[in-house]
Amino acid sequence: MRAFVITGPQQAQVREVEMPLAGPGEAVIDVERVGLCGTDVEFFTGEMAYLGSGEASYPMRIGHEWAGAVVEVGEGIEPAWVGRRVTGDTMLGCGHCPRCRSGRQYLCADRHEVGIRHGWPGALADRLRVPARSLRALPARVDATLGALVEPGANAWRAVEAARLEPGERLLVIGAGTIGLLSGLIAAAAGIEVHVLGRSPASLSFARSLGFDRTWSADAPPAGTFDAVIDASTDAGSPARGLELVEPGRRIVFIGLSGQPSTIDTRGLVLGDVTAVGILSGSPGLDGAIDLFATGRVDPRPLVATVVGLDDVAGVLAGRRDVAWGPGPKIQVDPRS
């Protein structure tokens, strides 16, 4: 089958690789759609931290935001899974350690991450092999576009849940990329007043097209404080800015990661009695995101600028942006095209 393979920094190609087979407890997926994200870009550029720590190495096959249909199951798995449209958890814990047994498999020290960590092949291929326990069935209303947005949507769902806001309260989202905008859409669906702070006029203009009429430039941040702040930016200065803008006694949620250390003054946390929450994974939010998409309470389709084929992925990861594409921040891939 065909698969997208990164062989080194700024080096990638579509290769013929061996077709996966379902082992005991596993399923093989015919991949319909895959989303590209900032993590994929970092693997392509060589900046991803896992490359330095030895948790990932070249050659590697990326792709962790995906949707498809089950075509094969291994021993011990119900045959009824075959034919179901699904997405799946990126985080594959060992299943035996205390973290896994307590439902925190996404924090397992020995975990694989699909298309990211410890060599588990990703979804940018005709087919994908995963543990069947990681699968989530997709309702009929969740098409391929939405299915490949479940993983980032689950991360955003967790960020909004962690903010612990009530309807009518004020949320500041720092970062107008995919996770920030998904967080805003999910919060708005819950009746929360959403403000978006971004860096580029284009990203803020797109945010307004989604209905976020309370937008702020990073160069001219809002005055006053907010009932919660979600930092979904990759700017190293955003965590400190978010701490300045959160109301004392409330919560700041960190889900964005900078390529360099980002520091805060913990005196601001202590003296403001602020709770800081870090979000690593969407694992506990997958069902919540699927429900929001299936019921239509959140429709993130406008975030997808275009759908490309495997042969176009390297150009996208290198920064190519066609003027004919839409304004959204997300690029998806159809491996079959």
Beta strands, then each sheet from edge to edge (+ up, - down):
strand 1: 2-8
strand 2: 11-16
strand 3: 26-36
strand 4: 65-73
strand 5: 85-88
strand 6: 91-92
strand 7: 112-113
strand 8: 127-131
strand 9: 135-137
strand 10: 170-174
strand 11: 193-198
strand 12: 215-217
strand 13: 226-231
strand 14: 246-254
strand 15: 275-278
strand 16: 304-308
strand 17: 330-333
sheet 1: 1+ 2-
sheet 2: 8+ 3- 4+ 5- 9+
sheet 3: 8+ 3- 17+ 16+
sheet 4: 6+ 7-
sheet 5: 12+ 11+ 10+ 13+ 14+ 15+
end
